[in-house]
């Protein structure tokens, strides 16, 4: 219950952050992206509260208990990073803040989605690869969660890589309740996870990669979790879309 309410409180903060940066000078598509994220985050907060907490009294108690921890641990630094990325004057500062935001959102996804043994990863496309040789990989160890690094590189030359790149290009999310339901050439190379969610990280027409979360057994993730991962992925996309 507590973990669910941390997530609900977190999304409320993301909604606040979205509204906080609306007044800044930005392109129309970025304005509407941030506005949409704010609305989606607010809606998801309500859905999560309904899913995880039975009564309004329980919700109030859980929110009060966990609000301080959520603010201090992740969400306030994330909010500050997003505001600074949009407003900072130098490209070097923006690059550093973007890297911090990647780390924060990967950690947030691992901590708030699924059980305590969830693992999250940000996969980015390798730049300047020729057609037919594209690849998407986990650069700079951008993963968080249980012990054991995830598969960190997928290539266009194999079917799994092609499917991931297609999802990124088309902006589609995927929830796999049980990897045993997949065709043999799409199954993971190891048995370290049995269920996963993959969501595109993009802004406007620009795709930056995929945010993934996986868990060790079927039932650890649910369809409802997809919306929350999408919120985090879109927040990251907005952060990365700022020039520089």
C-alpha positions as CSV (number, residue, x, y, z in Angstrom):
1,X,0.0,0.0,0.0
2,X,2.7,2.4,1.0
3,X,4.6,1.9,-2.3
4,X,1.5,2.6,-4.3
5,X,0.8,5.8,-2.5
6,X,4.4,6.9,-3.0
7,X,3.8,6.4,-6.6
8,X,0.5,8.3,-6.5
9,X,2.2,11.2,-4.6
10,X,5.0,11.1,-7.1
11,X,2.8,11.5,-10.0
12,X,1.0,14.4,-8.3
13,X,4.5,16.1,-8.2
14,X,5.1,15.3,-11.8
15,X,1.8,17.0,-12.6
16,X,2.9,20.0,-10.7
17,X,6.3,20.1,-12.5
18,X,4.5,20.0,-15.8
19,X,2.4,23.0,-14.9
20,X,5.5,24.8,-13.4
21,X,7.4,25.0,-16.7
22,X,4.4,25.9,-18.9
23,X,5.1,29.6,-18.5
24,X,8.6,29.4,-19.9
25,X,9.5,30.2,-23.5
26,X,9.2,27.0,-25.5
27,X,8.0,25.6,-28.8
28,X,4.3,24.9,-29.2
29,X,4.7,21.1,-29.4
30,X,6.8,21.2,-26.2
31,X,4.1,23.3,-24.4
32,X,1.4,20.8,-25.3
33,X,3.5,17.8,-24.5
34,X,4.2,19.1,-21.0
35,X,0.5,20.1,-20.6
36,X,-0.6,16.6,-21.6
37,X,1.9,15.0,-19.2
38,X,0.4,17.0,-16.4
39,X,-3.1,15.8,-17.2
40,X,-2.0,12.2,-17.6
41,X,0.0,12.3,-14.4
42,X,-3.0,13.6,-12.5
43,X,-5.3,11.0,-14.0
44,X,-2.8,8.2,-13.2
45,X,-2.5,9.5,-9.6
46,X,-6.3,9.0,-9.2
47,X,-6.2,5.5,-10.8
48,X,-3.3,4.4,-8.6
49,X,-5.0,5.6,-5.5
50,X,-8.1,3.7,-6.4
51,X,-6.2,0.6,-7.2
52,X,-3.9,0.5,-4.1
53,X,-6.0,2.0,-1.3
54,X,-9.5,1.0,-0.3
55,X,-10.9,4.0,1.5
56,X,-10.3,7.8,1.5
57,X,-9.2,7.5,5.1
58,X,-6.6,5.0,4.3
59,X,-5.4,7.1,1.4
60,X,-5.0,10.1,3.6
61,X,-3.1,8.2,6.2
62,X,-0.8,6.6,3.6
63,X,-0.2,9.8,1.7
64,X,0.7,11.7,4.9
65,X,3.1,8.9,6.0
66,X,4.9,8.7,2.7
67,X,4.8,12.2,1.3
68,X,8.0,13.4,3.0
69,X,10.0,10.4,2.0
70,X,8.8,10.6,-1.7
71,X,9.6,14.3,-1.9
72,X,13.1,14.1,-0.3
73,X,14.3,10.9,-2.0
74,X,13.5,11.5,-5.7
75,X,10.8,13.8,-6.7
76,X,12.0,17.2,-5.5
77,X,15.5,16.7,-7.2
78,X,13.8,15.5,-10.3
79,X,11.5,18.6,-10.4
80,X,14.4,20.9,-9.9
81,X,16.4,19.2,-12.7
82,X,13.5,19.5,-15.2
83,X,13.1,23.2,-14.4
84,X,16.9,23.8,-14.7
85,X,17.2,21.9,-18.0
86,X,14.6,24.2,-19.6
87,X,16.0,27.5,-18.1
88,X,19.8,27.0,-17.9
89,X,22.0,29.0,-20.2
90,X,24.8,26.7,-21.1
91,X,24.9,23.4,-23.1
92,X,27.4,21.8,-20.7
93,X,25.0,22.4,-17.8
94,X,22.1,21.0,-19.8
95,X,24.0,17.8,-20.7
96,X,24.9,17.2,-17.0
97,X,21.3,17.8,-15.9
98,X,19.9,15.6,-18.6
99,X,22.2,12.7,-17.4
100,X,21.0,13.3,-13.9
101,X,17.4,13.2,-15.0
102,X,18.0,9.9,-16.9
103,X,19.4,8.3,-13.7
104,X,16.6,9.7,-11.6
105,X,13.8,8.5,-13.8
106,X,15.4,5.0,-14.2
107,X,15.6,4.7,-10.4
108,X,12.1,6.1,-10.0
109,X,10.7,3.5,-12.4
110,X,12.6,0.6,-10.7
111,X,11.4,1.7,-7.2
112,X,7.8,2.5,-8.0
113,X,6.7,-0.1,-10.6
114,X,6.0,-3.6,-9.5
115,X,7.6,-5.4,-6.4
116,X,10.9,-4.6,-4.7
117,X,12.9,-6.8,-7.1
118,X,11.8,-4.8,-10.3
119,X,14.6,-3.6,-12.6
120,X,14.5,-0.6,-15.0
121,X,16.7,0.4,-17.9
122,X,16.9,3.2,-20.4
123,X,17.9,2.0,-23.9
124,X,19.2,4.6,-26.3
125,X,19.9,4.3,-30.0
126,X,23.6,4.4,-30.9
127,X,24.2,7.5,-33.1
128,X,25.5,7.4,-36.7
129,X,24.8,3.8,-37.5
130,X,24.2,3.0,-41.2
131,X,20.8,1.6,-42.3
132,X,20.4,-2.1,-41.5
133,X,23.0,-1.8,-38.7
134,X,21.1,0.2,-36.2
135,X,21.4,-0.7,-32.5
136,X,19.8,0.3,-29.2
137,X,21.7,-0.2,-26.0
138,X,22.0,0.7,-22.3
139,X,24.7,3.4,-22.3
140,X,26.6,4.3,-19.2
141,X,25.0,1.6,-17.1
142,X,21.7,3.4,-17.0
143,X,19.8,0.7,-15.2
144,X,18.6,0.3,-11.6
145,X,16.9,-2.4,-9.5
146,X,17.7,-5.9,-8.5
147,X,21.2,-7.4,-8.8
148,X,22.2,-8.5,-12.2
149,X,22.6,-6.2,-15.2
150,X,20.0,-6.5,-18.0
151,X,20.8,-7.3,-21.6
152,X,22.4,-4.0,-22.7
153,X,22.4,-4.1,-26.5
154,X,19.9,-5.0,-29.2
155,X,20.8,-4.9,-32.9
156,X,18.7,-4.5,-36.0
157,X,20.2,-7.7,-37.4
158,X,18.2,-9.8,-35.0
159,X,14.4,-9.9,-34.6
160,X,14.3,-8.7,-31.0
161,X,16.4,-5.7,-32.0
162,X,14.2,-4.9,-35.0
163,X,11.0,-5.1,-32.9
164,X,12.4,-2.7,-30.3
165,X,13.6,-0.2,-32.9
166,X,10.2,-0.4,-34.6
167,X,8.4,0.3,-31.3
168,X,10.7,3.3,-30.7
169,X,10.1,4.6,-34.2
170,X,6.4,4.2,-34.0
171,X,6.0,5.4,-30.4
172,X,4.3,2.3,-29.2
173,X,4.4,0.7,-25.7
174,X,4.4,-3.0,-25.0
175,X,3.3,-5.0,-22.0
176,X,4.3,-8.7,-21.9
177,X,2.5,-10.5,-19.0
178,X,4.5,-13.7,-19.5
179,X,7.5,-14.1,-21.8
180,X,6.6,-17.8,-22.3
181,X,3.8,-16.5,-24.5
182,X,6.3,-15.0,-26.9
183,X,7.6,-16.7,-30.1
184,X,10.9,-18.4,-29.5
185,X,13.0,-15.7,-31.3
186,X,11.5,-12.9,-29.2
187,X,12.0,-14.5,-25.8
188,X,14.8,-13.2,-23.5
189,X,18.2,-14.8,-23.7
190,X,18.0,-15.7,-20.0
191,X,15.4,-16.6,-17.4
192,X,16.2,-13.6,-15.2
193,X,12.8,-12.0,-15.9
194,X,9.4,-13.3,-17.0
195,X,7.4,-10.1,-17.5
196,X,8.2,-6.6,-18.8
197,X,7.0,-3.3,-20.0
198,X,8.7,-1.2,-22.7
199,X,7.7,2.4,-23.4
200,X,9.1,4.9,-26.0
201,X,11.0,7.9,-24.8
202,X,10.2,10.7,-27.3
203,X,9.0,14.2,-27.8
204,X,7.3,15.5,-30.9
205,X,8.7,13.5,-33.8
206,X,12.0,12.8,-32.1
207,X,12.6,9.4,-30.5
208,X,15.4,9.1,-27.9
209,X,15.0,5.5,-26.8
210,X,13.0,3.1,-24.7
211,X,12.3,3.0,-20.9
212,X,11.9,-0.6,-19.7
213,X,11.0,-2.3,-16.5
214,X,11.0,-6.1,-15.9
215,X,10.2,-8.5,-13.0
216,X,11.1,-12.0,-12.1
217,X,7.6,-13.7,-12.4
218,X,4.3,-13.3,-14.2
219,X,1.9,-11.2,-12.1
220,X,4.5,-8.8,-10.8
221,X,3.5,-6.2,-13.5
222,X,0.0,-5.2,-14.6
223,X,-1.6,-3.4,-17.5
224,X,-2.3,-0.5,-15.1
225,X,1.5,0.0,-14.7
226,X,1.9,0.8,-18.3
227,X,0.4,4.3,-17.9
228,X,2.8,5.1,-15.1
229,X,5.8,4.0,-17.1
230,X,4.6,6.0,-20.0
231,X,4.4,9.1,-17.8
232,X,8.0,8.7,-16.7
233,X,9.1,8.0,-20.3
234,X,7.4,11.2,-21.6
235,X,8.8,13.3,-18.8
236,X,12.3,12.0,-19.8
237,X,11.5,12.7,-23.4
238,X,10.6,16.3,-22.6
239,X,13.9,16.8,-20.7
240,X,16.0,15.3,-23.5
241,X,14.2,17.4,-26.2
242,X,15.5,20.7,-24.8
243,X,18.3,21.8,-27.2
244,X,21.8,21.2,-26.1
